[in-house]
């Protein structure tokens, strides 16, 4: 369908969201993708000045439309 690169780090987890979106957890953070029928548009997750740790897992909550991730240091974003 399409491909896009989110850096050279390994991807630890991925999760489909709503409306052709998904997120992946990597050593250097989260990447969010949306599929527009031909290409994947990407955005990198922001941590609002918080110290970023490797993101190990990611999940999607259908009730509120949010992605949540867990870090190697035990934090949830």
C-alpha distances in whole Angstrom, upper triangle without the diagonal:
4,7,11,14,17,20,21,22,21,19,22,20,17,17,15,17,17,15,12,14,14,16,17,21,22,25,25,24,22,18,17,13,12,9,10,8,7,8,9,13,15,19,21,23,27,30,33,35,35,35,31,31,28,26,26,24,22,23,22,25,24,28,28,24,24,23,26,26,28,30,32,35,35,34,31,29
4,7,11,13,16,18,19,19,17,20,19,16,17,15,17,18,16,12,13,13,15,15,19,20,23,23,22,19,16,14,11,11,8,10,9,6,5,6,10,12,16,18,21,24,27,30,32,32,32,29,29,26,24,24,23,21,22,22,25,24,28,27,23,24,22,24,24,27,28,30,33,33,32,30,28
4,7,10,13,14,16,16,14,17,17,14,16,15,17,19,17,14,13,13,14,13,16,17,20,19,19,17,13,13,10,11,10,12,12,9,7,6,10,11,14,16,19,22,25,28,30,30,29,26,26,23,21,22,21,20,21,21,25,25,28,27,24,23,21,23,23,25,26,27,30,31,30,28,26
4,7,9,12,13,14,13,16,16,14,16,16,17,19,18,14,13,12,12,12,15,14,17,16,16,14,11,11,9,11,10,13,14,11,8,6,8,8,11,13,16,19,22,25,26,27,26,23,23,20,19,20,20,19,20,21,24,25,28,27,23,22,20,22,21,23,23,25,28,29,27,26,24
4,6,8,10,11,11,14,15,14,16,17,19,21,21,17,15,14,13,11,13,12,14,13,14,13,10,12,10,13,14,16,17,15,12,9,10,9,11,12,15,18,21,24,25,25,24,20,20,18,17,18,19,18,20,21,25,26,29,28,24,23,20,21,20,22,21,23,25,27,26,25,23
4,7,8,9,9,12,13,12,15,16,18,20,20,17,15,13,11,9,10,9,11,10,10,9,7,9,10,13,15,17,19,17,14,11,11,8,9,9,11,14,17,20,21,21,20,16,17,14,14,15,16,15,18,19,23,24,27,26,22,20,17,18,17,18,18,19,22,23,22,21,19
4,6,8,10,13,15,15,18,19,21,24,24,21,19,16,14,12,12,9,10,9,10,11,10,13,13,17,18,21,23,21,17,14,14,11,12,11,13,16,18,21,21,21,19,16,16,14,14,16,17,17,21,22,26,28,30,29,25,23,20,21,18,19,18,19,22,23,23,22,21
4,7,9,12,15,16,19,21,23,26,27,24,21,19,16,13,13,9,10,10,12,13,13,16,16,20,21,24,25,23,20,17,17,15,16,14,16,19,20,23,23,23,21,17,16,14,15,16,18,19,22,24,28,30,33,31,28,26,22,22,20,20,19,19,22,24,23,24,22
4,7,9,12,14,17,20,22,25,26,23,21,18,15,11,10,6,6,7,10,11,12,15,16,20,22,25,26,25,21,18,18,16,16,14,15,17,18,22,22,20,18,15,13,10,11,12,14,16,19,22,25,28,31,29,26,24,20,20,17,17,15,15,18,20,20,20,20
4,6,9,11,15,18,21,24,25,22,20,16,14,10,9,6,7,9,11,12,12,15,16,20,21,25,26,24,21,18,19,17,17,15,16,19,20,23,23,22,20,16,14,10,11,10,12,14,18,20,24,26,29,28,26,23,19,19,16,16,14,14,18,19,20,20,19
4,6,8,11,14,17,20,22,19,16,13,10,7,6,5,7,10,10,9,10,12,14,17,18,22,23,23,20,16,17,15,15,14,14,17,18,22,23,21,20,16,14,10,9,9,9,11,14,17,20,23,26,25,22,20,16,16,13,13,13,14,17,18,18,18,17
4,7,11,14,17,20,23,20,18,14,11,7,6,6,8,11,10,10,12,14,16,19,21,24,25,25,22,19,20,17,17,15,15,18,18,22,23,21,19,15,13,9,8,6,7,9,12,15,19,21,24,24,21,19,15,14,11,11,11,11,15,15,16,15,16
4,7,11,13,17,19,17,15,11,8,6,5,7,10,13,11,10,11,12,14,17,18,22,23,23,21,18,18,16,16,15,15,18,18,22,23,21,20,17,15,11,9,7,5,6,9,12,15,18,21,21,18,16,12,12,10,10,11,13,16,16,16,14,15
4,7,10,13,16,13,11,7,6,4,6,9,13,14,12,10,9,10,11,13,15,18,20,20,18,15,16,14,14,14,14,17,18,22,24,22,22,18,17,14,11,10,7,6,8,10,14,15,19,18,16,14,11,11,10,12,14,16,19,18,18,16,15
4,6,10,13,11,9,6,5,7,9,12,16,17,14,11,11,10,10,12,14,17,19,20,18,15,16,14,15,15,14,18,19,22,24,23,23,20,19,16,13,12,9,6,6,7,10,12,15,15,12,11,8,10,10,13,15,18,20,19,18,15,15
4,7,9,8,6,4,7,9,12,15,19,20,17,13,12,10,9,10,11,15,16,17,16,13,14,14,15,16,16,19,21,24,26,25,26,22,22,20,16,16,13,10,8,7,10,10,14,14,11,11,9,12,13,16,19,21,24,23,21,18,17
4,7,7,5,5,7,11,14,17,21,21,17,14,12,10,9,9,11,14,16,18,17,14,14,14,14,15,15,18,20,22,25,24,25,22,23,21,17,17,14,11,8,6,8,8,11,11,8,8,8,11,13,16,19,22,25,23,21,18,16
4,6,6,8,11,14,17,21,24,24,20,17,15,12,11,9,11,13,15,17,17,14,15,15,16,18,17,20,22,24,27,27,28,25,26,24,21,21,18,14,12,9,9,8,11,11,7,9,10,14,16,20,23,26,28,26,24,21,19
4,6,9,12,16,19,22,26,25,22,18,16,13,11,8,9,10,11,14,14,13,13,14,16,18,18,21,24,26,29,29,30,28,28,27,23,24,21,17,15,12,13,11,14,13,10,13,13,17,19,23,26,29,31,29,27,24,21
4,7,11,14,17,20,24,23,21,17,14,11,8,6,5,8,9,12,11,10,11,12,14,17,17,21,23,26,29,29,30,27,27,25,22,22,19,16,15,13,15,13,16,16,12,14,14,17,19,22,25,28,30,29,27,24,22
4,7,11,14,17,20,20,17,13,11,7,6,4,6,9,11,13,12,9,9,10,11,13,14,17,20,22,25,25,26,23,23,21,18,19,16,13,12,10,13,12,15,14,11,11,10,14,15,19,21,24,26,25,23,20,18
4,7,10,13,17,17,14,10,9,6,5,7,9,12,14,15,13,10,11,10,11,12,12,16,18,21,24,23,23,20,20,18,15,15,13,10,10,9,12,12,16,15,11,11,9,12,13,16,18,21,23,22,21,18,16
4,7,10,14,13,10,7,6,4,6,9,11,15,17,18,15,12,11,9,9,10,9,13,15,18,21,20,20,17,16,14,11,12,10,7,8,9,12,14,17,16,12,11,8,10,10,13,14,17,20,19,17,15,13
4,6,10,11,9,6,5,7,8,12,14,18,19,19,17,13,13,11,11,10,10,14,15,19,20,19,19,15,14,12,9,9,8,7,9,11,15,17,20,19,16,13,10,11,9,12,13,15,18,18,17,15,13
4,7,8,6,5,7,9,12,15,18,21,23,23,20,16,16,13,13,10,10,13,13,17,18,17,16,12,11,8,5,6,6,6,10,12,16,18,21,20,17,14,11,10,7,9,9,11,14,14,13,12,11
4,5,5,6,8,11,13,17,19,23,25,24,21,17,17,14,13,11,11,13,14,18,18,17,15,11,10,6,6,7,9,10,13,16,19,22,25,23,21,18,14,13,10,11,10,11,14,15,15,14,14
4,6,8,11,14,17,21,23,26,28,27,24,21,20,17,16,12,12,14,14,18,17,16,13,10,8,4,6,8,11,12,16,19,22,25,28,26,24,21,17,16,12,12,9,9,12,14,14,15,15
4,7,9,13,16,20,22,25,27,27,23,20,18,15,13,10,10,11,11,15,14,13,11,8,7,6,7,10,12,14,17,19,22,25,27,25,23,20,17,16,13,13,10,11,13,15,15,15,14
4,7,10,13,17,20,23,26,25,22,18,17,13,11,7,7,8,9,13,13,12,11,7,7,6,6,9,10,11,14,16,19,22,24,22,19,16,13,12,9,10,9,11,13,14,13,12,11
4,7,10,14,17,20,22,22,19,15,14,10,9,6,5,8,10,13,15,14,13,10,10,9,7,10,9,8,11,13,16,18,21,19,16,13,10,10,8,10,10,13,15,15,14,12,10
4,7,10,13,16,19,19,15,11,10,7,6,5,6,9,12,15,17,17,17,13,14,12,10,12,12,10,13,13,17,18,21,19,16,13,11,12,11,14,14,17,19,19,17,15,13
4,7,10,13,16,16,13,10,8,6,5,6,7,11,14,16,19,19,19,16,17,15,13,15,13,11,12,12,15,16,18,16,13,11,9,12,12,15,16,19,21,21,19,17,14
4,7,10,12,13,10,6,5,4,7,9,11,14,17,20,22,22,23,20,20,19,16,17,16,13,14,13,16,17,20,18,14,13,12,15,15,18,20,22,25,25,23,20,17
4,6,9,10,8,6,5,7,9,12,13,17,20,22,25,25,26,23,24,22,20,21,19,16,16,14,17,16,19,18,14,14,13,17,18,21,23,26,28,28,25,23,20
4,6,7,6,5,6,9,12,15,17,20,24,26,28,29,29,26,27,25,22,23,21,18,18,17,19,18,21,20,16,17,16,20,21,24,26,28,31,31,29,26,23
4,6,6,7,8,11,14,17,19,22,26,28,30,31,32,29,30,28,26,27,25,22,21,19,22,20,23,22,18,19,19,23,24,28,29,32,34,34,32,29,26
4,6,8,11,14,17,20,23,26,29,31,34,34,35,32,33,30,28,29,26,24,23,21,24,22,25,24,21,22,22,25,26,30,31,34,37,36,34,32,29
4,7,10,13,17,20,23,26,29,31,34,34,35,32,32,30,28,29,27,25,25,23,26,25,28,27,23,24,23,27,27,30,32,34,37,37,35,32,30
4,6,10,13,16,19,22,26,28,30,31,31,28,29,27,25,26,24,22,23,22,24,24,27,26,22,22,21,24,25,28,29,31,34,34,32,30,27
4,6,10,13,16,19,22,25,27,27,28,25,25,23,21,22,21,19,19,19,21,21,24,23,19,19,18,21,21,24,25,27,30,30,28,26,23
4,7,10,13,16,20,22,24,25,26,23,24,22,20,22,21,19,19,18,21,21,24,22,18,18,17,20,20,23,24,27,29,29,27,25,22
4,7,10,13,16,18,21,21,22,19,20,19,17,19,18,16,17,17,20,20,23,21,17,16,15,17,17,20,21,23,25,26,24,21,19
4,7,9,13,15,17,18,19,16,18,17,15,18,17,15,17,16,19,20,22,20,16,15,13,15,15,18,19,21,23,24,21,19,16
4,7,10,12,14,15,15,12,14,14,12,15,15,14,16,16,19,21,23,20,17,15,13,14,13,16,16,18,20,20,18,17,14
4,7,9,12,12,13,10,12,12,11,14,14,12,14,14,17,19,20,18,15,12,10,11,10,13,13,16,17,18,15,13,10
4,6,8,9,11,9,12,13,12,16,16,15,17,17,19,21,22,19,17,14,13,13,12,14,14,17,17,18,15,13,10
4,6,5,7,7,10,12,11,15,16,15,17,18,19,22,22,19,18,15,13,12,11,13,12,15,14,15,12,11,8
4,6,9,10,13,16,15,19,19,18,20,20,21,24,24,20,20,16,16,15,15,16,15,18,17,18,14,14,11
4,6,8,12,15,16,19,20,20,22,23,24,27,27,24,23,20,19,17,16,17,15,18,16,17,14,15,13
4,6,9,13,13,17,18,18,20,21,22,26,26,23,22,19,17,15,14,14,12,14,13,14,11,12,10
4,7,10,12,15,17,18,21,22,24,27,28,25,24,21,19,16,14,13,11,12,11,12,10,12,11
4,7,8,12,14,15,18,20,22,25,26,24,23,19,16,14,12,11,8,10,10,12,10,11,10
4,6,9,12,13,17,20,22,25,27,25,23,20,17,14,11,9,6,6,7,9,9,10,11
4,6,9,12,15,18,21,24,26,24,23,19,16,14,10,9,6,6,8,10,10,11,12
4,6,8,11,14,17,20,22,21,19,16,12,10,7,6,4,6,9,10,9,9,9
4,7,11,14,17,20,23,22,20,17,13,11,7,6,5,6,9,10,10,10,11
4,7,11,14,17,19,19,17,14,10,8,5,5,7,9,12,11,11,10,10
4,7,10,13,16,15,13,10,7,6,4,6,9,12,14,13,12,9,9
4,7,10,12,12,11,9,6,5,6,9,12,15,17,15,14,11,11
4,6,9,9,7,6,4,6,9,12,15,19,20,18,16,13,12
4,6,6,6,5,6,8,11,14,17,21,22,19,17,14,13
4,6,5,7,9,11,15,18,21,24,26,23,21,17,16
4,6,8,11,13,16,19,23,26,27,24,22,18,17
4,6,9,11,15,18,21,25,25,23,20,16,15
4,7,10,14,17,20,24,25,23,20,16,14
4,7,10,14,17,20,21,19,16,13,10
4,7,10,13,17,18,16,14,11,8
4,7,10,14,15,13,10,7,6
4,7,10,12,10,8,6,5
4,7,8,7,6,5,6
4,5,5,5,6,8
4,6,8,10,12
4,6,9,12
4,7,10
4,7
4
